[in-house]
Amino acid sequence: MFDTKRAKMLNNALYQDEKLFWNFWKDEIVNILRYLGGSVKKYSDYKEFCLSYLGVLKQFNKRTSLYFVLYLEADWA
């Protein structure tokens, strides 16, 4: 027989884990969007994360920055 009290406790624990996970990633996504929306120095570390995640290599050439797509088969490229 399935214990309903135990099932409720398990559901509550799963809900709390999902809520914690969601809040963490929601904050990260909001920070990335803030960075992409402007040039706020506070969020500049998200630039490297975005480039790395999308497979883009950044190199400096005198006064300009060059960006290279490392995965030509990527859907977004």
Protein Blocks (a to p, Z undefined) as FASTA:
>chain_A
ZZfklmmmmmmmmmmmmmmmmmmmmmmmmmmmmmmmpccfklmmmmmmmmmmnopacdde
hjaccdddfblmbmkZZ
